């Protein structure tokens, strides 16, 4: 009985302390502040468990044919490269400001995910990360084409890299004359880190 009473008291103190931190504004939600190790571990565990529980067990019904890869490349260029980049292609400015950062999709931990897990992530997105739910705007076949291309990223061909780099160039050409005037300053500041 003493143990149960102590456990419940400790739990109550933890809940009150967490509520106090949240309600007082002490928890800094700025994207410019990196997450701590504990927050990263908890978020990664929650993400992995949630995706594993909800993802379909299906394998990708599409084979990586030239047509499927071409269509997947077009979707990746339009929606993904700005945050995730690709081999030899930097993420855009939006991707550089994400916290947590968008993962490199060629990493082993990403490529080890099942087809169903990748599909689920592309379809549903990941809350509070900047990863949108493309299932709202895309059909099932299109989502599988994106998954096929994500699987293909580690073997990206030079001509595919060139297409993705054109997206990077388009994104960097977004400003007017005043912005181009300050571009050199921003570039210097960015490289000073």
BAKOL-898726 format. One record per residue: residue in three letters; x, y, z of N, C-alpha, C, CB in turn. Coordinates in pm, whole numbers. Glycine has a CB too. Layout:
<ALA, <X, Y, Z>, <X, Y, Z>, <X, Y, Z>, <X, Y, Z>> ...
// end
This chain:
<UNK, <81, -119, 0>, <0, 0, 0>, <86, 126, 0>, <-93, -1, 119>> <UNK, <199, 123, 76>, <290, 236, 80>, <352, 260, -58>, <400, 213, 186>> <UNK, <388, 150, -125>, <448, 161, -258>, <350, 225, -355>, <491, 21, -310>> <UNK, <225, 179, -354>, <123, 233, -444>, <99, 381, -416>, <-8, 155, -430>> <UNK, <94, 418, -291>, <75, 558, -253>, <192, 642, -303>, <61, 571, -101>> <UNK, <314, 594, -287>, <433, 666, -333>, <437, 679, -484>, <559, 596, -285>> <UNK, <399, 571, -552>, <396, 572, -698>, <295, 674, -750>, <363, 431, -752>> <UNK, <175, 672, -692>, <72, 766, -735>, <111, 911, -705>, <-60, 733, -666>> <UNK, <178, 934, -593>, <225, 1069, -559>, <330, 1115, -661>, <285, 1072, -415>> <UNK, <424, 1027, -693>, <528, 1062, -792>, <465, 1090, -928>, <631, 947, -804>> <UNK, <368, 1010, -966>, <299, 1029, -1094>, <225, 1163, -1095>, <200, 914, -1120>> <UNK, <159, 1196, -987>, <88, 1323, -976>, <184, 1440, -985>, <9, 1329, -845>> <UNK, <299, 1430, -919>, <400, 1537, -925>, <450, 1554, -1068>, <519, 1505, -830>> <UNK, <473, 1443, -1138>, <519, 1449, -1277>, <415, 1517, -1366>, <550, 1307, -1329>> <UNK, <290, 1481, -1349>, <182, 1541, -1429>, <171, 1691, -1400>, <47, 1471, -1400>> <UNK, <176, 1729, -1273>, <165, 1871, -1235>, <286, 1948, -1289>, <156, 1886, -1081>> <UNK, <406, 1892, -1278>, <527, 1961, -1328>, <520, 1977, -1480>, <654, 1882, -1289>> <UNK, <475, 1875, -1551>, <461, 1883, -1697>, <358, 1988, -1734>, <422, 1747, -1757>> <UNK, <245, 1987, -1667>, <140, 2086, -1694>, <191, 2227, -1666>, <15, 2057, -1609>> <UNK, <265, 2244, -1558>, <319, 2376, -1523>, <415, 2425, -1631>, <391, 2371, -1386>> <UNK, <501, 2335, -1680>, <597, 2373, -1785>, <524, 2413, -1913>, <695, 2258, -1814>> <UNK, <422, 2337, -1949>, <346, 2367, -2070>, <267, 2496, -2056>, <253, 2252, -2105>> <UNK, <193, 2508, -1948>, <106, 2624, -1929>, <183, 2754, -1906>, <14, 2600, -1813>> <UNK, <303, 2745, -1852>, <381, 2867, -1827>, <456, 2913, -1951>, <480, 2843, -1714>> <UNK, <457, 2831, -2055>, <531, 2867, -2176>, <679, 2835, -2166>, <512, 3012, -2205>> <UNK, <719, 2761, -2066>, <860, 2727, -2047>, <914, 2634, -2156>, <881, 2662, -1912>> <UNK, <826, 2551, -2213>, <868, 2459, -2319>, <881, 2539, -2448>, <767, 2340, -2336>> <UNK, <1003, 2550, -2498>, <1031, 2630, -2617>, <995, 2549, -2742>, <1181, 2674, -2621>> <UNK, <898, 2597, -2819>, <854, 2527, -2938>, <917, 2582, -3066>, <704, 2534, -2949>> <UNK, <1015, 2670, -3054>, <1079, 2730, -3171>, <1149, 2624, -3255>, <1179, 2838, -3129>> <UNK, <1129, 2631, -3386>, <1195, 2537, -3478>, <1345, 2566, -3486>, <1133, 2546, -3618>> <UNK, <1387, 2683, -3443>, <1529, 2718, -3447>, <1608, 2659, -3330>, <1545, 2868, -3447>> <UNK, <1539, 2598, -3235>, <1605, 2536, -3119>, <1602, 2384, -3137>, <1536, 2579, -2984>> <UNK, <1720, 2322, -3143>, <1722, 2175, -3162>, <1656, 2102, -3045>, <1866, 2126, -3178>> <UNK, <1593, 1991, -3076>, <1530, 1908, -2973>, <1637, 1842, -2888>, <1439, 1801, -3036>> <UNK, <1605, 1819, -2763>, <1696, 1750, -2674>, <1696, 1600, -2701>, <1659, 1777, -2528>> <UNK, <1791, 1530, -2643>, <1805, 1385, -2666>, <1681, 1309, -2621>, <1929, 1332, -2592>> <UNK, <1625, 1346, -2506>, <1507, 1277, -2456>, <1389, 1295, -2552>, <1470, 1329, -2316>> <UNK, <1368, 1419, -2595>, <1259, 1448, -2689>, <1276, 1369, -2819>, <1252, 1599, -2720>> <UNK, <1399, 1362, -2870>, <1425, 1286, -2993>, <1393, 1138, -2975>, <1572, 1302, -3036>> <UNK, <1439, 1082, -2862>, <1414, 939, -2838>, <1266, 909, -2827>, <1485, 893, -2710>> <UNK, <1194, 991, -2752>, <1050, 968, -2734>, <977, 985, -2868>, <992, 1065, -2628>> <UNK, <1009, 1089, -2943>, <943, 1113, -3071>, <972, 1002, -3171>, <987, 1248, -3129>> <UNK, <1097, 956, -3176>, <1134, 847, -3268>, <1062, 718, -3232>, <1286, 824, -3267>> <UNK, <1058, 687, -3104>, <988, 566, -3058>, <840, 575, -3092>, <1007, 546, -2907>> <UNK, <779, 690, -3063>, <635, 708, -3092>, <609, 695, -3241>, <586, 845, -3041>> <UNK, <694, 756, -3324>, <677, 749, -3469>, <689, 605, -3518>, <781, 838, -3538>> <UNK, <795, 538, -3479>, <818, 400, -3525>, <703, 308, -3486>, <949, 346, -3469>> <UNK, <656, 320, -3362>, <547, 234, -3315>, <417, 266, -3387>, <528, 249, -3164>> <UNK, <389, 394, -3405>, <265, 436, -3471>, <261, 389, -3616>, <251, 587, -3464>> <UNK, <372, 410, -3687>, <378, 369, -3828>, <366, 217, -3840>, <509, 419, -3893>> <UNK, <439, 143, -3758>, <435, -3, -3764>, <293, -56, -3738>, <533, -64, -3663>> <UNK, <223, 9, -3647>, <87, -35, -3612>, <-13, -6, -3723>, <41, 31, -3483>> <UNK, <3, 105, -3794>, <-98, 150, -3889>, <-67, 119, -4035>, <-116, 297, -3874>> <UNK, <57, 94, -4066>, <97, 73, -4206>, <39, -56, -4261>, <250, 71, -4218>> <UNK, <-2, -54, -4388>, <-49, -177, -4449>, <66, -277, -4462>, <-111, -148, -4588>> <UNK, <32, -403, -4461>, <134, -507, -4473>, <167, -535, -4619>, <87, -636, -4404>> <UNK, <105, -465, -4709>, <120, -487, -4853>, <259, -451, -4902>, <17, -407, -4929>> <UNK, <301, -522, -5004>, <423, -486, -5076>, <384, -392, -5189>, <497, -613, -5132>> <UNK, <479, -319, -5237>, <455, -226, -5347>, <409, -305, -5470>, <582, -142, -5379>> <UNK, <291, -274, -5523>, <242, -347, -5640>, <311, -306, -5770>, <94, -328, -5653>> <UNK, <389, -198, -5767>, <454, -148, -5888>, <600, -191, -5894>, <444, 3, -5894>> <UNK, <643, -226, -6010>, <784, -257, -6035>, <853, -128, -6080>, <801, -370, -6142>> <UNK, <981, -115, -6054>, <1052, 9, -6091>, <1081, 18, -6241>, <1182, 19, -6013>> <UNK, <978, 21, -6321>, <992, 35, -6466>, <1032, 179, -6499>, <861, -5, -6540>> <UNK, <1084, 203, -6620>, <1119, 341, -6656>, <1003, 439, -6642>, <1169, 344, -6799>> <UNK, <881, 397, -6680>, <764, 487, -6669>, <730, 518, -6523>, <643, 425, -6739>> <UNK, <733, 416, -6439>, <702, 435, -6297>, <806, 527, -6233>, <697, 300, -6222>> <UNK, <934, 504, -6263>, <1040, 587, -6207>, <1033, 731, -6258>, <1177, 528, -6239>> <UNK, <997, 747, -6386>, <986, 882, -6442>, <875, 959, -6372>, <959, 876, -6595>> <UNK, <761, 894, -6351>, <650, 959, -6283>, <685, 985, -6136>, <523, 873, -6294>> <UNK, <749, 887, -6071>, <793, 905, -5932>, <891, 1020, -5919>, <857, 777, -5879>> <UNK, <982, 1032, -6015>, <1079, 1142, -6017>, <1006, 1276, -6026>, <1177, 1126, -6135>> <UNK, <905, 1285, -6112>, <831, 1410, -6127>, <762, 1449, -5996>, <727, 1398, -6239>> <UNK, <701, 1352, -5929>, <636, 1380, -5801>, <740, 1418, -5695>, <555, 1257, -5753>> <UNK, <852, 1345, -5691>, <957, 1374, -5593>, <1013, 1515, -5614>, <1071, 1269, -5604>> <UNK, <1033, 1552, -5741>, <1084, 1686, -5771>, <987, 1793, -5723>, <1109, 1702, -5923>> <UNK, <859, 1770, -5748>, <756, 1868, -5714>, <736, 1883, -5563>, <625, 1829, -5779>> <UNK, <741, 1771, -5490>, <696, 1775, -5350>, <799, 1738, -5245>, <581, 1685, -5336>> <UNK, <904, 1666, -5280>, <991, 1607, -5178>, <1131, 1666, -5171>, <1001, 1461, -5202>> <UNK, <1190, 1695, -5286>, <1331, 1733, -5288>, <1357, 1861, -5210>, <1379, 1750, -5431>> <UNK, <1260, 1952, -5202>, <1279, 2078, -5131>, <1312, 2056, -4983>, <1154, 2165, -5145>> <UNK, <1258, 1949, -4925>, <1284, 1919, -4783>, <1389, 1809, -4765>, <1155, 1878, -4714>> <UNK, <1380, 1704, -4845>, <1466, 1587, -4825>, <1596, 1592, -4904>, <1391, 1463, -4861>> <UNK, <1601, 1672, -5011>, <1717, 1667, -5098>, <1724, 1530, -5164>, <1845, 1697, -5019>> <UNK, <1839, 1498, -5218>, <1864, 1369, -5284>, <2016, 1356, -5297>, <1793, 1360, -5426>> <UNK, <2065, 1239, -5335>, <2210, 1227, -5353>, <2263, 1333, -5450>, <2246, 1085, -5404>> <UNK, <2351, 1419, -5403>, <2409, 1525, -5485>, <2319, 1646, -5503>, <2443, 1470, -5618>> <UNK, <2204, 1647, -5437>, <2109, 1759, -5449>, <2073, 1806, -5308>, <1980, 1716, -5530>> <UNK, <2104, 1930, -5278>, <2074, 1985, -5146>, <1924, 2010, -5131>, <2153, 2114, -5122>> <UNK, <1878, 2002, -5008>, <1741, 2043, -4976>, <1731, 2194, -4997>, <1702, 2003, -4830>> <UNK, <1611, 2242, -5018>, <1590, 2386, -5035>, <1588, 2458, -4901>, <1461, 2412, -5109>> <UNK, <1562, 2586, -4907>, <1560, 2668, -4786>, <1454, 2621, -4687>, <1534, 2813, -4823>> <UNK, <1341, 2576, -4737>, <1236, 2526, -4648>, <1289, 2407, -4570>, <1109, 2486, -4729>> <UNK, <1355, 2315, -4637>, <1409, 2196, -4572>, <1515, 2228, -4468>, <1466, 2103, -4674>> <UNK, <1593, 2331, -4494>, <1698, 2369, -4401>, <1642, 2423, -4270>, <1789, 2472, -4464>> <UNK, <1518, 2475, -4273>, <1458, 2533, -4154>, <1370, 2437, -4076>, <1379, 2652, -4192>> <UNK, <1358, 2312, -4121>, <1272, 2217, -4050>, <1336, 2166, -3923>, <1237, 2101, -4141>> <UNK, <1255, 2151, -3819>, <1301, 2091, -3694>, <1186, 2007, -3641>, <1346, 2200, -3589>> <UNK, <1200, 1875, -3643>, <1320, 1800, -3678>, <1347, 1808, -3828>, <1307, 1655, -3634>> <UNK, <1475, 1794, -3865>, <1508, 1800, -4007>, <1447, 1681, -4082>, <1660, 1803, -4027>> <UNK, <1414, 1704, -4208>, <1363, 1595, -4291>, <1478, 1496, -4311>, <1308, 1648, -4430>> <UNK, <1451, 1366, -4295>, <1559, 1269, -4306>, <1610, 1253, -4449>, <1514, 1136, -4254>> <UNK, <1735, 1215, -4461>, <1793, 1174, -4588>, <1728, 1039, -4621>, <1954, 1162, -4582>> <UNK, <1656, 1032, -4730>, <1578, 912, -4761>, <1662, 797, -4814>, <1473, 946, -4861>> <UNK, <1793, 819, -4830>, <1882, 709, -4870>, <1941, 637, -4748>, <1996, 761, -4959>> <UNK, <1916, 690, -4628>, <1970, 628, -4507>, <1916, 485, -4490>, <1936, 713, -4384>> <UNK, <1997, 398, -4436>, <1959, 259, -4414>, <1831, 249, -4332>, <2071, 184, -4345>> <UNK, <1818, 329, -4227>, <1699, 319, -4141>, <1571, 353, -4218>, <1712, 411, -4020>> <UNK, <1579, 439, -4319>, <1463, 472, -4401>, <1439, 361, -4503>, <1483, 609, -4474>> <UNK, <1545, 319, -4570>, <1532, 217, -4674>, <1492, 80, -4616>, <1663, 204, -4752>> <UNK, <1518, 58, -4487>, <1479, -68, -4422>, <1330, -73, -4388>, <1560, -87, -4295>> <UNK, <1263, 41, -4392>, <1119, 40, -4365>, <1050, -45, -4472>, <1061, 185, -4365>> <UNK, <940, -108, -4433>, <865, -189, -4528>, <799, -97, -4632>, <758, -275, -4456>> <UNK, <759, -156, -4744>, <688, -78, -4846>, <562, -16, -4785>, <650, -167, -4966>> <UNK, <493, -94, -4705>, <371, -44, -4643>, <397, 74, -4551>, <304, -155, -4565>> <UNK, <508, 71, -4477>, <541, 183, -4388>, <572, 309, -4468>, <662, 146, -4299>> <UNK, <652, 296, -4575>, <681, 412, -4658>, <553, 467, -4721>, <783, 375, -4768>> <UNK, <469, 377, -4767>, <341, 419, -4827>, <258, 495, -4724>, <263, 297, -4880>> <UNK, <248, 441, -4603>, <167, 504, -4500>, <219, 644, -4467>, <166, 418, -4374>> <UNK, <350, 659, -4458>, <408, 790, -4426>, <379, 889, -4538>, <561, 777, -4405>> <UNK, <398, 847, -4664>, <369, 936, -4777>, <220, 971, -4780>, <413, 870, -4910>> <UNK, <135, 873, -4754>, <-9, 895, -4759>, <-59, 986, -4646>, <-81, 761, -4752>> <UNK, <-11, 962, -4524>, <-66, 1028, -4405>, <19, 1139, -4347>, <-88, 927, -4301>> <UNK, <145, 1150, -4386>, <233, 1251, -4330>, <269, 1220, -4186>, <169, 1387, -4340>> <UNK, <344, 1310, -4124>, <385, 1294, -3985>, <361, 1428, -3915>, <537, 1250, -3974>> <UNK, <271, 1424, -3821>, <230, 1544, -3749>, <348, 1614, -3682>, <126, 1509, -3645>> <UNK, <346, 1746, -3686>, <444, 1834, -3620>, <587, 1814, -3670>, <441, 1811, -3472>> <UNK, <603, 1770, -3796>, <736, 1757, -3854>, <752, 1834, -3983>, <768, 1612, -3877>> <UNK, <643, 1878, -4042>, <648, 1941, -4173>, <620, 1842, -4285>, <783, 2005, -4194>> <UNK, <610, 1712, -4253>, <581, 1610, -4355>, <431, 1608, -4381>, <632, 1470, -4310>> <UNK, <387, 1657, -4501>, <244, 1661, -4529>, <186, 1525, -4564>, <217, 1758, -4641>> <UNK, <54, 1517, -4559>, <-19, 1396, -4597>, <-55, 1407, -4745>, <-148, 1378, -4510>> <UNK, <18, 1336, -4831>, <-7, 1343, -4974>, <-127, 1259, -5018>, <115, 1299, -5049>> <UNK, <-181, 1177, -4928>, <-300, 1100, -4959>, <-422, 1187, -4982>, <-328, 1001, -4849>> <UNK, <-417, 1309, -4934>, <-527, 1403, -4952>, <-534, 1451, -5097>, <-511, 1523, -4856>> <UNK, <-419, 1457, -5163>, <-412, 1515, -5298>, <-370, 1415, -5406>, <-317, 1629, -5298>> <UNK, <-337, 1294, -5366>, <-286, 1196, -5462>, <-362, 1064, -5453>, <-137, 1172, -5440>> <UNK, <-370, 995, -5566>, <-434, 864, -5571>, <-335, 757, -5527>, <-486, 834, -5714>> <UNK, <-389, 641, -5493>, <-308, 530, -5443>, <-193, 495, -5537>, <-396, 406, -5422>> <UNK, <-220, 488, -5666>, <-117, 454, -5764>, <-3, 556, -5762>, <-178, 445, -5904>> <UNK, <-38, 684, -5750>, <65, 789, -5745>, <150, 777, -5619>, <-1, 927, -5751>> <UNK, <87, 743, -5508>, <162, 726, -5383>, <262, 611, -5395>, <66, 701, -5265>> <UNK, <218, 502, -5458>, <310, 388, -5477>, <426, 426, -5570>, <234, 266, -5533>> <UNK, <401, 513, -5667>, <508, 558, -5757>, <612, 639, -5678>, <449, 643, -5874>> <UNK, <565, 719, -5585>, <658, 795, -5500>, <741, 698, -5415>, <580, 895, -5408>> <UNK, <676, 598, -5357>, <748, 496, -5279>, <852, 426, -5366>, <649, 392, -5220>> <UNK, <815, 393, -5489>, <909, 328, -5581>, <1030, 417, -5603>, <841, 295, -5716>> <UNK, <1007, 546, -5622>, <1119, 637, -5645>, <1205, 654, -5520>, <1068, 773, -5691>> <UNK, <1142, 658, -5403>, <1219, 667, -5278>, <1312, 545, -5267>, <1124, 676, -5154>> <UNK, <1263, 429, -5302>, <1347, 308, -5300>, <1462, 319, -5400>, <1262, 184, -5333>> <UNK, <1440, 392, -5507>, <1539, 406, -5615>, <1647, 511, -5583>, <1469, 444, -5745>> <UNK, <1620, 600, -5488>, <1712, 711, -5460>, <1859, 671, -5441>, <1666, 782, -5337>> <UNK, <1889, 560, -5370>, <2030, 526, -5354>, <2103, 498, -5486>, <2042, 406, -5264>> <UNK, <2028, 466, -5592>, <2088, 441, -5724>, <2056, 552, -5823>, <2038, 308, -5780>> <UNK, <2037, 673, -5773>, <2000, 786, -5857>, <2098, 802, -5973>, <1994, 915, -5773>> <UNK, <2045, 814, -6093>, <2128, 830, -6213>, <2159, 978, -6235>, <2055, 770, -6339>> <UNK, <2271, 1007, -6303>, <2309, 1148, -6326>, <2199, 1230, -6393>, <2433, 1153, -6410>> <UNK, <2126, 1173, -6490>, <2020, 1250, -6556>, <1904, 1279, -6460>, <1969, 1175, -6680>> <UNK, <1877, 1186, -6366>, <1773, 1210, -6266>, <1818, 1318, -6167>, <1739, 1078, -6190>> <UNK, <1945, 1311, -6130>, <2002, 1412, -6041>, <1992, 1551, -6105>, <2150, 1379, -6009>> <UNK, <2016, 1559, -6236>, <2006, 1686, -6308>, <1864, 1741, -6302>, <2051, 1668, -6454>> <UNK, <1764, 1654, -6318>, <1624, 1697, -6309>, <1594, 1752, -6170>, <1528, 1579, -6342>> <UNK, <1641, 1682, -6066>, <1616, 1727, -5929>, <1690, 1856, -5898>, <1656, 1619, -5830>> <UNK, <1809, 1873, -5955>, <1883, 1996, -5934>, <1812, 2115, -5998>, <2025, 1984, -5991>> <UNK, <1736, 2090, -6104>, <1660, 2199, -6165>, <1554, 2251, -6067>, <1594, 2153, -6297>> <UNK, <1500, 2164, -5984>, <1405, 2207, -5882>, <1475, 2296, -5779>, <1339, 2085, -5812>> <UNK, <1598, 2259, -5745>, <1678, 2337, -5650>, <1705, 2475, -5708>, <1812, 2264, -5617>> <UNK, <1739, 2482, -5838>, <1767, 2610, -5902>, <1642, 2695, -5909>, <1824, 2588, -6043>> <UNK, <1527, 2633, -5939>, <1400, 2706, -5943>, <1368, 2765, -5806>, <1285, 2613, -5989>> <UNK, <1390, 2688, -5700>, <1358, 2734, -5564>, <1449, 2849, -5525>, <1372, 2618, -5463>> <UNK, <1575, 2846, -5566>, <1668, 2953, -5529>, <1647, 3078, -5612>, <1810, 2906, -5544>> <UNK, <1573, 3067, -5720>, <1545, 3184, -5803>, <1413, 3247, -5770>, <1547, 3146, -5949>> <UNK, <1364, 3229, -5646>, <1231, 3272, -5607>, <1217, 3420, -5578>, <1189, 3198, -5490>> <UNK, <1326, 3492, -5555>, <1313, 3630, -5507>, <1319, 3734, -5615>, <1418, 3658, -5408>> <UNK, <1290, 3858, -5575>, <1297, 3972, -5665>, <1434, 4037, -5658>, <1189, 4074, -5630>> <UNK, <1447, 4156, -5715>, <1576, 4225, -5724>, <1635, 4254, -5586>, <1562, 4355, -5801>> <UNK, <1552, 4296, -5491>, <1603, 4329, -5358>, <1661, 4204, -5290>, <1492, 4390, -5271>> <UNK, <1592, 4092, -5307>, <1639, 3969, -5244>, <1771, 3925, -5305>, <1535, 3858, -5257>> <UNK, <1785, 3939, -5438>, <1911, 3901, -5503>, <2026, 3990, -5454>, <1898, 3909, -5656>> <UNK, <1996, 4115, -5422>, <2098, 4206, -5369>, <2153, 4152, -5237>, <2039, 4347, -5349>> <UNK, <2068, 4092, -5154>, <2111, 4042, -5023>, <2153, 3896, -5027>, <2001, 4059, -4923>> <UNK, <2139, 3832, -5142>, <2168, 3690, -5153>, <2313, 3658, -5115>, <2141, 3642, -5294>> <UNK, <2408, 3741, -5159>, <2548, 3717, -5127>, <2573, 3723, -4977>, <2635, 3817, -5197>> <UNK, <2511, 3821, -4910>, <2525, 3831, -4765>, <2473, 3707, -4695>, <2453, 3954, -4712>> <UNK, <2354, 3663, -4736>, <2292, 3546, -4673>, <2378, 3424, -4696>, <2151, 3522, -4726>> <UNK, <2434, 3414, -4816>, <2518, 3298, -4848>, <2642, 3298, -4760>, <2558, 3299, -4997>> <UNK, <2703, 3414, -4742>, <2821, 3423, -4657>, <2787, 3387, -4513>, <2881, 3562, -4663>> <UNK, <2675, 3440, -4464>, <2633, 3411, -4326>, <2605, 3263, -4309>, <2509, 3494, -4288>> <UNK, <2541, 3203, -4408>, <2507, 3062, -4401>, <2632, 2975, -4392>, <2423, 3022, -4522>> <UNK, <2737, 3014, -4464>, <2858, 2933, -4464>, <2949, 2959, -4345>, <2935, 2956, -4590>> <UNK, <2920, 3061, -4265>, <3003, 3090, -4149>, <2978, 2994, -4034>, <2978, 3232, -4102>> <UNK, <2868, 2919, -4038>, <2832, 2833, -3924>, <2929, 2721, -3904>, <2695, 2775, -3943>> 
// end
